[in-house]
Amino acid sequence: INAEYMGIVETKALTTTIFLTRICLKNVEGTFFAIVNGLLLIAVFLATELGAFLLFIFGVTEQNFDNYAYITLVRKTYALVVFYFMWKLDFDAAINMVAEKNLGRKHLD
């Protein structure tokens, strides 16, 4: 894995972490960061195992890439499903709701 790819992955993870810490309670950012990183490690483990399972199911090996297009199709379909549900979410309303509950004021304008 090259350094550019790792930089992009870490930038995306940092952006998500900053977004999530903005809506958490005051003085629990460290605990929240630890929980998020723990969940991230679990997600990486599950994604690795799911990927290996899909490779096994579709019969993709080091010598046989005949069904690799099906795995790519599953991966792209999954991304579209995730984007659909993200599109349906109202992030501004969720952040304002949490901020009003915790701080007594709106967090975003």
C-alpha distances in whole Angstrom, upper triangle without the diagonal:
4,7,9,7,7,11,12,11,13,16,16,17,19,21,22,23,25,27,27,29,31,33,33,36,37,36,34,31,29,30,29,25,25,26,24,21,22,22,19,18,20,19,16,17,20,17,15,19,20,17,18,22,21,20,23,25,24,24,21,20,18,21,22,21,24,24,20,22,23,20,19,23,23,19,21,24,23,22,25,27,25,26,29,30,28,31,34,33,35,33,35,38,36,35,39,40,38,39,43,43,41,43,46,44,42,39,38,40
4,6,6,7,9,10,11,13,15,16,17,19,20,22,23,25,26,28,29,31,33,34,37,37,36,34,31,30,31,30,26,26,28,25,22,24,24,21,20,23,21,18,20,23,20,19,22,23,20,22,25,25,23,26,29,28,27,24,23,21,24,25,23,26,26,23,24,26,23,21,25,25,22,23,26,25,23,26,28,26,27,30,31,29,31,34,34,35,33,35,38,36,35,39,40,39,39,43,43,42,42,45,44,42,38,37,39
4,5,5,6,9,10,10,12,14,15,16,18,20,21,22,24,26,26,28,31,31,34,34,34,32,28,27,29,28,24,25,26,23,21,23,24,20,20,23,22,19,21,24,21,20,24,25,23,24,28,27,26,29,31,30,31,27,27,25,28,29,27,30,29,26,27,29,25,24,27,27,23,24,28,26,24,27,29,27,27,30,31,29,31,34,33,34,32,34,37,35,33,37,39,37,37,41,41,39,40,43,42,39,36,35,37
4,5,5,6,9,10,11,13,14,15,17,19,20,21,23,25,26,27,30,31,34,34,34,32,28,28,29,28,24,25,27,23,21,24,24,20,21,24,22,19,22,24,21,21,25,25,23,25,28,27,26,30,31,30,31,27,27,26,28,29,26,29,29,25,26,27,25,22,25,26,22,22,26,25,22,25,27,25,24,28,29,26,28,31,31,32,29,31,34,33,32,35,37,35,35,39,40,38,39,42,40,37,34,33,35
4,5,5,6,9,10,11,12,14,16,17,18,20,21,23,24,26,28,29,32,33,33,31,27,27,28,26,23,24,24,21,19,22,21,17,18,21,19,16,19,21,18,17,21,21,19,21,24,23,23,26,28,27,28,24,24,23,26,26,24,27,26,22,23,24,21,19,22,22,18,19,22,21,19,22,24,22,21,25,26,24,26,29,28,30,27,30,33,31,30,34,35,34,34,38,38,37,38,41,39,36,33,32,34
4,5,5,6,8,10,10,12,14,15,16,18,20,21,22,24,26,27,30,30,30,28,24,23,25,23,20,20,22,19,16,19,19,15,15,18,17,14,17,19,17,17,20,21,19,21,24,24,24,27,29,28,29,26,25,24,27,28,26,29,28,24,25,26,23,21,24,24,20,21,24,22,20,23,25,22,22,26,26,24,26,29,28,30,27,29,32,30,29,32,34,32,33,36,37,35,36,39,38,35,32,31,34
4,5,5,6,9,10,10,12,14,15,16,18,20,21,23,25,26,29,29,29,27,23,23,24,23,19,21,22,19,17,20,20,17,17,21,19,17,20,22,20,20,24,24,22,25,28,27,27,30,32,31,32,29,29,28,31,31,29,32,31,27,27,29,25,23,26,26,22,22,25,24,21,24,26,23,23,26,27,24,26,29,28,29,26,28,31,29,27,31,33,31,31,35,35,34,34,37,35,33,29,29,31
4,6,5,6,9,10,11,12,14,15,17,19,20,21,24,25,28,29,29,27,23,23,25,22,19,21,22,18,17,20,19,16,17,20,18,16,20,21,18,19,23,23,21,24,26,25,25,29,30,29,31,28,28,27,30,30,27,30,29,25,25,26,23,21,23,23,19,19,22,21,18,20,22,20,19,23,23,20,22,26,24,26,23,25,28,27,25,29,31,29,29,33,34,32,33,36,34,31,28,27,29
4,5,5,6,9,10,11,12,14,16,17,18,20,22,23,26,27,27,25,21,21,22,20,17,18,19,15,14,16,16,12,14,16,14,12,16,17,15,16,19,20,18,21,23,23,23,26,28,27,29,26,26,26,29,29,26,29,27,24,24,25,21,20,22,21,17,18,21,19,16,19,21,18,18,22,22,19,22,24,23,25,22,24,27,25,24,28,29,28,28,32,32,31,32,35,33,31,27,27,29
4,5,5,6,8,10,10,12,14,15,16,18,20,21,24,24,24,22,19,18,20,18,14,16,17,14,12,15,15,12,13,16,15,13,17,19,17,18,21,22,21,23,26,26,26,29,31,31,32,29,29,29,32,32,30,32,31,27,28,28,25,23,26,25,21,22,24,22,19,22,23,20,20,24,23,21,23,26,24,25,22,24,27,25,23,27,28,26,27,30,31,29,30,33,32,30,26,25,28
4,5,5,6,9,10,11,12,14,15,17,19,20,23,24,24,22,19,19,21,18,15,17,18,15,14,18,17,14,16,19,17,16,20,21,19,21,24,24,23,26,28,28,28,32,33,32,34,31,32,31,34,34,32,34,32,29,29,29,26,24,26,25,22,22,24,22,19,22,23,20,19,23,22,19,22,24,23,23,20,22,25,23,21,25,27,25,25,29,29,28,28,31,30,27,24,23,25
4,5,5,6,9,10,11,12,14,16,18,19,22,23,24,22,18,19,20,17,15,17,17,13,13,16,15,12,15,17,15,14,18,19,17,19,22,22,21,24,26,25,26,30,30,30,32,29,30,30,33,33,30,32,30,27,27,27,24,22,23,22,19,19,21,19,16,18,19,16,16,19,19,16,18,21,19,20,17,19,22,21,19,23,25,23,23,27,28,26,27,30,28,26,22,21,24
4,5,5,6,9,10,11,12,14,16,17,20,21,21,19,15,16,17,14,11,13,14,10,9,13,12,9,12,14,13,12,16,17,16,18,21,21,21,23,25,25,26,29,30,30,32,30,30,30,34,33,31,33,31,28,28,28,25,23,25,23,20,20,22,19,17,20,20,17,17,20,19,17,19,22,20,21,18,20,22,20,19,22,24,22,22,26,26,25,26,29,28,25,22,22,25
4,5,5,6,9,10,10,12,15,15,18,19,19,17,14,14,16,13,10,13,14,11,11,14,14,12,14,17,16,16,19,21,19,21,24,24,24,27,29,29,30,33,34,34,36,33,34,34,37,37,34,37,35,31,32,32,28,27,28,27,23,24,26,23,20,23,23,20,20,23,22,19,21,23,21,21,18,19,22,20,18,21,23,21,21,25,25,23,24,27,26,24,20,20,23
4,5,5,6,9,10,11,13,15,18,19,20,18,15,16,17,15,12,15,16,12,13,17,16,14,17,19,17,18,21,22,21,23,26,25,25,28,30,30,31,34,35,35,36,34,35,35,38,38,35,37,35,32,31,31,28,26,28,26,23,23,24,22,19,21,22,18,17,20,19,16,18,20,18,18,15,16,19,17,15,19,21,19,19,23,23,22,22,25,24,21,18,17,20
4,5,5,6,9,10,11,13,16,18,19,17,13,15,16,12,11,14,13,10,11,14,13,11,15,16,14,15,19,19,18,21,23,23,23,26,28,28,29,32,32,33,35,33,34,34,38,37,34,36,34,31,30,30,27,25,26,25,21,21,22,20,17,19,19,15,15,18,17,14,16,18,16,16,13,15,17,15,14,17,19,17,17,21,21,20,21,24,23,20,17,17,20
4,5,5,6,9,10,11,14,15,15,13,10,11,12,9,7,10,11,8,9,12,12,11,14,16,15,16,19,20,20,22,24,24,25,28,29,29,31,33,34,35,37,35,36,36,39,39,36,39,36,33,33,33,29,28,29,27,24,25,26,23,20,23,22,19,19,22,20,17,20,21,18,18,15,16,19,16,14,18,19,16,17,20,21,19,20,23,22,20,17,17,21
4,5,5,6,9,10,13,14,14,13,10,12,14,11,9,13,14,11,12,16,15,14,18,20,19,20,23,24,23,25,28,28,28,31,33,33,34,37,38,38,40,38,39,39,42,42,39,41,39,36,36,35,32,31,32,30,27,27,28,25,23,24,24,21,20,23,21,18,20,22,19,18,14,15,18,16,13,16,18,15,15,19,19,17,18,21,20,18,14,15,18
4,6,5,7,9,13,14,16,14,11,14,15,12,11,15,14,12,14,17,16,15,19,20,19,20,23,24,23,26,28,27,28,31,32,32,34,37,37,37,40,38,39,39,43,42,39,41,38,35,35,34,31,30,30,29,26,25,26,23,21,22,22,18,18,20,18,15,17,18,15,14,10,11,14,12,10,13,15,13,13,16,17,16,16,19,18,16,12,12,16
4,5,6,7,10,12,14,12,9,12,12,9,9,12,11,9,12,14,13,13,17,18,17,19,22,22,22,25,27,26,27,30,31,31,33,36,36,37,39,37,39,39,43,42,39,41,38,35,35,34,31,30,31,29,26,26,26,23,21,23,22,18,18,20,18,15,18,18,15,15,11,12,14,11,9,13,14,11,12,16,16,14,16,18,18,16,13,14,17
4,5,5,8,9,10,9,6,9,10,7,8,11,11,10,12,15,15,15,18,19,19,21,24,24,24,27,29,29,30,33,34,34,36,38,39,40,42,40,41,42,45,45,42,44,41,38,38,38,34,33,34,32,29,29,30,27,25,26,26,22,22,24,22,19,21,22,18,18,14,15,16,13,11,14,15,12,12,15,15,13,14,17,17,16,13,14,18
4,6,8,9,11,11,9,12,13,11,11,15,15,13,16,19,18,18,21,23,22,24,27,27,27,30,32,32,32,35,36,36,38,41,41,42,44,43,44,44,48,47,44,46,43,40,40,39,36,35,35,33,31,30,31,28,26,27,26,23,22,24,22,19,21,21,17,16,12,12,14,12,8,11,12,10,9,13,13,11,12,15,14,12,9,11,14
4,7,9,12,11,10,13,13,10,12,15,14,13,16,18,17,18,22,22,22,24,27,27,27,30,31,31,32,35,36,36,38,41,41,41,44,43,44,45,48,47,45,46,43,40,40,39,36,35,35,33,30,30,30,27,25,26,25,22,22,23,20,17,19,19,16,14,11,11,12,9,6,9,9,6,6,10,10,9,10,13,12,11,9,11,14
4,7,9,7,7,10,10,8,10,13,12,12,15,17,16,17,20,21,21,23,26,26,27,29,31,31,32,35,36,36,38,40,41,42,44,43,44,45,48,48,45,47,44,41,41,40,37,36,36,34,31,32,32,29,27,28,27,23,24,25,22,20,22,22,18,17,14,14,15,12,10,12,12,8,8,12,11,8,10,14,14,14,12,14,18
4,6,6,7,11,10,9,12,14,14,14,17,19,19,20,23,24,24,26,28,29,30,32,34,34,36,38,39,39,42,44,44,45,47,46,47,48,52,51,49,50,48,45,45,44,41,40,40,38,35,36,35,32,31,32,31,27,28,29,26,23,26,25,21,20,17,17,17,14,12,13,13,9,9,11,10,7,9,12,13,14,12,16,19
4,6,7,10,11,10,13,15,15,16,19,20,21,22,25,26,26,28,30,31,32,34,36,36,38,40,41,42,44,46,46,48,50,48,49,50,53,53,51,53,50,47,47,46,43,42,43,40,38,38,38,35,33,35,33,30,30,32,29,26,28,28,24,23,20,19,20,17,14,15,15,12,11,13,12,9,9,13,14,15,13,17,20
4,6,8,9,10,11,13,14,16,17,19,20,22,23,25,26,28,29,31,32,34,35,36,38,40,41,42,44,46,46,48,50,48,49,49,53,53,51,53,50,47,48,47,43,43,43,41,38,39,39,36,34,36,35,31,32,34,31,28,31,31,27,26,23,22,23,20,18,19,19,15,14,17,16,12,13,16,18,19,17,20,23
4,6,5,6,9,10,11,12,14,15,17,18,20,21,22,24,26,27,28,30,32,33,34,36,37,38,40,42,43,44,46,45,46,46,50,49,47,50,47,44,45,43,40,40,40,38,35,36,36,33,32,34,32,29,29,31,28,26,29,29,25,24,21,22,22,19,17,19,18,14,15,17,16,12,14,18,19,20,17,20,24
4,6,5,6,9,10,10,12,14,15,16,18,20,21,22,24,25,26,28,30,31,32,34,36,37,38,40,41,42,44,43,43,44,47,47,45,47,45,42,42,41,38,37,38,36,33,34,34,31,29,31,30,27,27,29,27,24,27,27,24,23,20,20,21,18,16,18,18,15,15,18,17,14,15,19,19,19,17,19,23
4,5,5,6,9,10,11,12,14,15,17,18,20,21,23,24,25,27,29,30,31,33,35,36,37,39,40,42,43,42,42,42,46,46,44,47,44,41,42,41,38,37,38,36,33,34,35,31,30,32,32,28,29,31,29,26,29,30,26,26,23,24,25,21,19,22,22,18,18,22,20,17,19,22,23,23,20,23,26
4,5,5,6,9,10,11,12,14,15,17,18,20,21,23,24,26,27,28,30,32,33,34,36,38,39,40,42,41,41,42,45,45,44,46,43,41,41,40,37,37,38,35,32,34,34,30,29,32,31,27,28,30,27,25,29,29,25,26,22,24,24,21,19,22,21,18,18,21,20,17,19,22,24,24,21,24,27
4,5,5,6,9,10,11,12,14,15,16,18,20,21,22,24,26,27,28,30,31,32,34,36,37,38,40,39,40,40,44,43,41,44,41,38,39,38,34,34,35,32,29,31,31,27,26,28,27,23,25,27,24,22,25,25,22,22,19,20,21,17,16,19,19,15,16,19,18,15,17,21,22,21,19,21,25
4,5,5,6,9,10,10,12,14,15,16,18,20,21,22,24,25,27,29,30,31,33,35,36,37,39,37,37,38,41,41,39,42,39,36,37,36,33,32,33,31,28,29,30,27,25,28,27,23,24,27,24,22,25,26,23,23,20,21,23,19,18,21,21,18,18,22,21,18,20,23,24,23,20,22,25
4,5,5,6,9,10,11,12,14,15,17,18,20,21,23,24,26,27,29,30,32,33,35,36,38,36,36,37,40,40,39,41,39,36,37,36,32,32,34,31,28,30,31,27,26,29,28,24,26,28,26,24,27,28,25,26,23,24,26,22,21,24,24,20,21,25,23,21,23,26,27,26,23,25,29
4,5,5,6,9,10,11,12,14,15,17,18,20,21,22,24,26,27,28,30,32,33,34,36,35,35,36,40,39,38,40,37,35,36,34,31,31,32,29,27,28,29,25,24,27,25,22,24,26,23,22,25,25,22,23,21,23,24,20,19,22,22,18,20,23,22,20,22,25,26,25,23,25,28
4,5,5,6,9,10,10,12,14,15,16,18,20,21,22,24,25,26,28,30,31,32,34,33,33,34,38,37,35,37,35,32,33,32,28,28,29,26,24,25,26,22,21,24,23,19,21,23,20,19,22,23,20,21,18,21,22,18,17,21,21,18,19,23,22,20,22,25,25,24,21,23,26
4,5,5,6,9,10,10,12,14,15,17,19,20,21,23,24,25,27,29,30,31,33,31,31,32,36,35,34,36,34,31,32,31,27,27,29,26,23,25,26,23,22,25,24,20,22,25,23,21,24,25,23,24,21,24,25,22,21,24,24,21,23,26,25,23,25,28,29,27,24,26,29
4,5,5,6,9,10,11,12,14,16,17,18,20,22,23,24,26,27,29,30,32,30,31,31,35,35,34,36,33,31,32,31,27,28,29,26,24,26,27,23,23,26,24,21,23,26,24,22,26,27,24,26,23,26,27,23,23,26,26,23,24,28,26,24,27,30,31,30,27,28,32
4,5,5,6,9,10,10,12,14,15,16,18,20,21,22,24,26,26,28,30,29,30,31,34,34,32,34,31,29,30,28,25,25,26,23,21,23,23,20,19,22,21,18,20,22,20,19,23,23,21,23,21,24,24,21,21,24,24,21,23,26,25,24,26,29,30,28,26,27,30
4,5,5,6,9,10,10,12,14,15,16,18,20,21,22,24,25,27,28,27,27,28,32,31,29,32,29,26,27,26,23,23,24,22,19,21,22,18,17,21,20,17,19,22,20,18,22,23,21,23,21,24,25,22,21,25,25,23,24,28,27,25,28,31,31,29,26,27,30
4,5,5,6,9,10,11,13,14,15,17,18,20,21,23,24,26,27,26,26,26,30,30,29,31,29,26,28,27,23,23,25,22,20,22,23,20,20,23,22,19,22,25,23,22,25,26,25,27,24,27,29,25,25,29,29,26,28,31,30,28,31,34,34,33,30,30,34
4,5,5,6,9,10,11,12,14,15,16,18,20,21,22,24,26,25,25,26,30,29,28,30,28,25,27,25,22,23,24,21,19,22,22,19,19,22,21,18,21,24,22,21,25,26,24,26,24,28,28,25,25,29,28,26,28,31,30,29,31,34,34,33,30,31,35
4,5,5,6,9,10,10,12,14,15,16,18,20,21,22,24,23,24,25,28,28,26,28,25,23,24,22,19,19,21,18,15,18,19,15,15,19,17,15,18,20,18,18,22,23,21,24,22,26,27,23,24,28,27,25,28,31,29,29,31,34,34,32,29,30,33
4,6,5,6,9,10,10,12,14,15,16,18,20,21,22,21,21,22,26,25,24,26,24,21,22,22,18,18,20,18,15,18,19,16,16,19,19,17,19,22,21,20,24,25,24,26,25,28,29,26,26,30,30,28,30,33,32,31,34,36,36,34,31,32,35
4,5,5,6,9,10,11,12,14,16,17,18,20,21,20,20,21,25,25,24,26,24,21,23,22,18,20,21,19,17,20,21,17,18,22,21,19,22,24,23,23,26,28,26,29,27,31,32,29,29,33,33,30,33,36,34,33,36,39,39,37,34,35,38
4,5,5,6,8,10,10,12,14,15,16,18,20,19,20,22,25,24,23,25,22,20,22,20,16,18,19,16,15,18,18,15,16,19,18,17,20,22,21,21,24,25,24,27,26,30,31,28,28,32,32,30,32,35,34,33,36,38,38,37,34,34,38
4,5,5,6,9,10,10,12,14,15,16,18,17,18,19,23,22,20,22,19,17,18,17,13,14,16,13,11,14,15,12,13,17,16,15,18,20,19,19,23,24,24,27,25,29,30,28,28,32,32,30,32,35,35,34,36,39,39,37,34,34,37
4,6,5,6,9,10,11,12,14,15,16,15,15,16,20,20,18,21,18,16,18,17,14,15,17,15,13,16,18,15,16,20,19,18,21,23,23,23,26,28,27,30,29,32,34,31,32,35,35,33,36,39,38,37,39,42,42,40,37,37,40
4,5,5,6,9,10,11,12,14,15,15,15,17,20,20,19,21,18,17,19,17,14,16,18,15,14,18,18,16,18,21,20,19,23,25,24,24,28,29,28,32,31,34,35,32,33,37,36,35,37,40,39,38,41,43,43,41,39,39,42
4,5,5,6,9,10,10,12,14,14,15,17,20,19,18,19,16,15,17,14,11,14,15,12,11,15,15,13,15,18,17,16,20,21,21,22,25,26,26,29,29,33,33,31,32,36,35,34,36,39,38,38,40,43,43,40,38,38,41
4,5,5,6,9,10,11,12,11,12,14,17,16,14,16,14,12,14,12,9,11,13,10,10,13,14,12,14,17,17,17,20,22,22,23,25,27,27,31,30,33,35,32,33,37,37,35,38,41,40,40,42,44,44,42,39,39,41
4,5,5,6,9,10,10,10,10,12,15,15,14,16,14,12,15,14,11,13,16,13,13,17,18,16,18,21,21,21,24,26,26,26,29,31,31,34,33,37,38,36,37,40,40,39,41,44,43,42,45,47,47,45,42,42,45
4,5,5,6,9,10,10,12,15,17,16,15,16,14,13,16,13,11,14,15,13,13,17,17,15,18,21,20,20,24,25,25,26,29,30,30,34,33,37,38,36,37,40,40,39,41,44,43,43,45,48,47,45,43,43,45
4,5,5,6,8,8,11,14,16,14,13,14,10,10,12,10,7,11,12,9,10,14,14,13,16,18,18,19,21,23,23,25,27,28,29,33,32,36,37,35,36,40,40,39,41,44,43,43,46,48,47,45,42,42,44
4,6,5,6,5,7,10,12,11,10,11,9,8,11,10,7,11,13,11,12,15,16,16,18,20,21,21,24,26,26,27,30,31,32,35,35,39,40,38,39,43,42,41,44,47,46,46,48,50,50,47,45,44,47
4,6,5,6,8,11,13,11,12,13,11,11,14,12,11,14,16,14,15,19,19,18,21,23,23,24,27,28,29,30,32,34,34,38,38,41,42,40,41,45,45,43,46,49,48,48,50,52,52,50,47,47,49
4,6,8,11,14,15,13,13,13,10,11,13,11,10,14,14,12,14,17,17,17,20,22,21,23,26,26,27,29,31,32,33,37,37,41,41,39,41,44,44,43,46,48,47,47,50,52,52,49,47,46,49
4,6,9,13,13,10,9,9,6,8,10,8,8,11,12,11,13,16,16,16,19,21,21,23,25,26,27,29,31,32,33,37,37,41,42,40,41,45,45,44,47,49,48,49,51,53,52,50,48,47,49
4,6,10,10,8,8,8,7,9,12,10,10,14,15,14,16,19,19,20,22,24,25,26,28,30,31,32,34,35,37,40,40,44,45,43,44,48,48,47,49,52,51,51,54,56,55,53,50,49,52
4,7,8,6,5,7,6,6,10,10,9,12,14,14,15,17,19,19,21,23,24,25,27,29,30,31,33,35,36,39,39,43,44,42,43,47,47,46,48,51,50,50,52,55,54,51,49,48,50
4,5,5,6,9,10,9,13,14,12,15,17,17,17,20,22,22,24,26,27,28,30,32,33,34,36,38,38,42,41,45,46,44,45,49,49,48,50,53,52,52,54,56,56,53,50,50,52
4,6,7,11,12,11,15,16,15,16,19,19,19,22,24,24,25,28,29,29,31,34,35,35,37,39,40,43,42,46,48,46,46,50,50,49,51,54,53,53,55,57,57,54,51,50,53
4,7,9,12,12,15,16,16,17,20,21,21,23,26,26,27,30,31,32,33,35,37,37,39,42,42,46,45,48,50,48,49,53,53,52,54,57,57,56,58,60,60,57,54,53,56
4,6,8,9,12,13,13,15,17,18,19,21,23,24,25,27,29,30,31,33,35,35,37,39,40,44,43,47,49,47,48,51,52,51,53,56,55,55,57,59,58,56,53,52,54
4,6,5,8,10,10,11,14,15,16,18,20,21,22,24,25,26,28,30,32,32,34,36,37,41,40,44,46,44,45,48,49,48,50,53,53,53,54,57,56,53,50,49,51
4,6,8,9,10,12,13,15,16,18,19,21,22,24,25,27,28,30,32,33,34,36,38,41,41,45,46,45,46,49,50,49,51,54,54,54,56,58,57,54,51,50,52
4,5,6,7,9,10,11,13,15,16,17,19,21,22,24,25,26,28,30,31,33,34,38,38,42,43,42,43,46,46,46,48,51,51,51,53,55,54,51,49,47,49
4,5,5,6,9,10,11,13,14,16,17,19,20,21,23,25,26,27,29,31,32,36,36,39,41,39,40,44,44,43,46,48,48,48,50,52,51,48,46,44,47
4,5,5,6,9,10,11,12,14,15,17,18,20,21,23,25,26,27,29,31,34,34,38,39,38,39,43,43,43,45,48,48,48,50,51,50,47,45,43,45
4,5,5,6,9,10,10,12,14,15,16,18,20,21,23,24,26,27,29,33,33,37,38,37,38,41,42,41,44,46,46,46,48,50,49,46,44,42,44
4,5,5,6,9,10,11,12,14,15,17,19,20,22,23,24,26,28,31,31,35,36,34,36,39,39,39,41,44,44,44,46,48,47,44,42,40,42
4,5,5,6,9,10,11,12,14,15,17,18,20,21,22,25,26,29,29,33,35,33,34,38,38,38,40,43,43,43,45,47,45,42,40,38,40
4,5,5,6,9,10,11,12,14,15,16,19,20,21,23,25,28,29,32,34,32,34,37,37,37,40,42,42,43,45,46,45,42,40,38,40
4,6,5,6,9,10,11,12,14,15,17,18,20,22,23,27,27,31,32,30,32,35,35,35,38,40,40,40,42,44,43,40,38,37,39
4,5,5,6,9,10,11,12,14,16,17,18,20,22,25,25,28,30,28,30,33,33,33,35,38,38,38,40,42,41,38,35,34,36
4,5,5,6,9,10,11,12,15,15,16,19,20,24,24,27,29,28,29,32,33,33,35,37,38,38,40,41,40,37,35,33,35
4,5,5,6,9,10,11,13,14,15,17,19,22,23,27,28,27,29,32,32,32,34,37,37,37,39,41,39,36,34,33,35
4,5,5,6,9,10,11,12,14,16,17,21,21,25,26,24,26,29,29,29,32,34,34,34,37,38,37,34,32,31,33
4,5,5,6,9,10,10,12,14,16,19,19,22,24,23,24,27,28,28,30,32,33,33,35,36,35,32,30,28,30
4,5,5,6,9,10,10,12,15,18,19,22,23,22,24,27,28,28,30,32,33,34,35,36,35,32,30,28,30
4,5,5,6,9,10,11,13,17,18,21,22,21,23,26,26,26,29,31,31,32,34,35,34,31,29,28,30
4,5,5,6,9,10,11,14,15,18,20,18,20,23,23,23,26,28,28,29,31,32,31,28,26,25,27
4,5,5,6,9,10,13,14,17,18,18,19,22,23,23,25,27,28,29,30,32,30,27,25,23,25
4,5,5,6,9,12,14,17,18,18,20,22,22,23,26,27,28,29,31,32,30,27,26,24,25
4,5,5,7,10,12,15,16,15,17,20,20,20,23,25,25,26,28,29,28,25,23,22,24
4,5,5,8,9,12,14,13,15,17,18,18,20,23,23,24,26,27,25,22,21,19,21
4,6,8,9,12,13,14,16,18,19,20,22,23,24,26,27,28,26,22,21,19,20
4,7,9,12,12,12,15,17,17,18,21,22,23,25,26,26,25,22,21,19,20
4,6,9,9,9,11,13,13,15,17,19,19,21,22,23,21,18,18,16,18
4,6,6,6,9,10,11,13,14,16,17,19,20,20,18,15,14,13,14
4,5,5,6,9,10,11,12,14,15,16,17,18,16,13,12,11,13
4,5,5,6,8,10,10,12,14,15,16,16,14,10,9,7,9
4,6,5,6,9,10,10,12,14,15,15,13,10,10,9,11
4,5,5,6,9,10,11,12,14,14,13,11,10,10,13
4,5,5,6,9,10,11,11,12,11,8,7,7,11
4,6,5,6,8,10,10,10,8,5,5,6,9
4,6,5,6,9,10,10,9,8,9,10,12
4,6,5,6,8,9,10,9,8,11,14
4,5,5,5,7,6,6,5,9,12
4,6,5,4,5,5,7,10,12
4,6,6,8,9,10,13,16
4,6,8,10,10,14,16
4,5,8,8,12,14
4,7,9,12,14
4,6,9,10
4,6,7
4,7
4
